[in-house]
Amino acid sequence: MMIHRPQEIPLDDPRSNNMFKPTGTKPFVATPAALEMFGSQAILGCLEILQLKAKRHGGLDYLQVFEDPEKAKRLWFIEDGEGGTITALLPSDH
């Protein structure tokens, strides 16, 4: 069971403007380590949660964190700015 951790900045902060919605110019990728530890289904499920929360709140901070109580590491999602990517990764991948 993946748990979405609260973001560090308030949801109404102007920096909470990321929608975590992949496009042709902003692809979604996952690191091999994240895929190995969490699997593609869990990662895609977390991405869907982020998209729903971003839509509900008008955006989120660029860094979002999930944890699974049964795993030693957390799963990060980072949305880079214009021309960047949305990446699922382990903290050690950063």
C-alpha positions in Angstrom: 0.0 0.0 0.0 1.6 3.2 -1.2 1.1 6.3 1.1 1.4 9.8 -0.4 3.3 12.0 2.0 2.3 15.7 2.4 4.3 18.1 0.4 6.7 20.5 2.1 5.1 23.7 0.8 1.4 24.7 1.1 -0.9 23.6 -1.7 -1.8 27.3 -2.3 1.8 28.3 -2.7 2.5 29.7 -6.3 5.2 27.0 -6.7 2.5 24.3 -6.4 1.9 24.5 -10.2 2.9 21.1 -11.4 0.3 18.8 -12.9 2.3 15.6 -13.3 0.6 15.1 -16.7 3.0 13.6 -19.3 2.9 15.1 -22.8 4.8 14.7 -26.0 7.3 17.3 -24.8 7.3 16.3 -21.1 7.6 12.5 -21.0 7.2 10.2 -18.0 10.1 8.0 -17.1 11.1 5.8 -14.2 14.6 4.8 -13.2 15.5 1.1 -13.3 16.0 1.1 -9.5 12.5 2.5 -8.9 11.0 0.0 -11.3 12.8 -2.9 -9.6 11.8 -1.8 -6.1 8.2 -0.8 -6.7 7.1 -2.2 -10.0 5.5 -0.5 -12.9 1.9 -1.0 -11.7 2.5 0.7 -8.3 4.4 3.6 -10.0 1.6 4.2 -12.5 -0.9 4.1 -9.7 1.0 6.7 -7.8 1.2 8.9 -10.9 -2.5 8.7 -11.3 -3.0 9.8 -7.6 -0.7 12.8 -8.3 -2.7 13.7 -11.4 -6.0 13.6 -9.5 -4.6 15.6 -6.6 -3.0 18.2 -8.9 -6.3 18.6 -10.8 -8.2 19.0 -7.5 -5.7 21.6 -6.0 -4.7 23.4 -9.2 -1.1 21.9 -9.0 1.4 20.4 -6.7 5.0 21.0 -5.7 7.6 19.7 -8.1 8.7 16.9 -5.6 6.2 14.4 -4.4 7.0 11.4 -2.1 5.3 8.0 -1.6 6.3 5.3 0.8 5.4 1.7 1.3 5.7 0.6 4.9 7.1 -2.8 3.7 10.0 -1.2 1.7 13.1 0.5 3.0 13.2 3.3 0.5 10.7 6.0 -0.6 9.5 6.6 -4.1 10.0 10.2 -5.4 8.3 11.9 -8.3 10.0 15.0 -9.7 8.5 17.2 -12.4 11.1 19.2 -14.2 10.3 22.6 -15.7 9.5 23.3 -19.4 11.2 20.9 -21.7 12.0 18.5 -18.8 10.5 15.2 -17.7 8.4 13.7 -15.0 10.6 11.1 -13.3 9.8 8.3 -10.8 13.0 7.6 -8.8 14.5 6.5 -5.6 16.2 9.2 -3.5 19.5 7.5 -4.1 19.0 8.0 -7.9 19.0 11.8 -7.5 
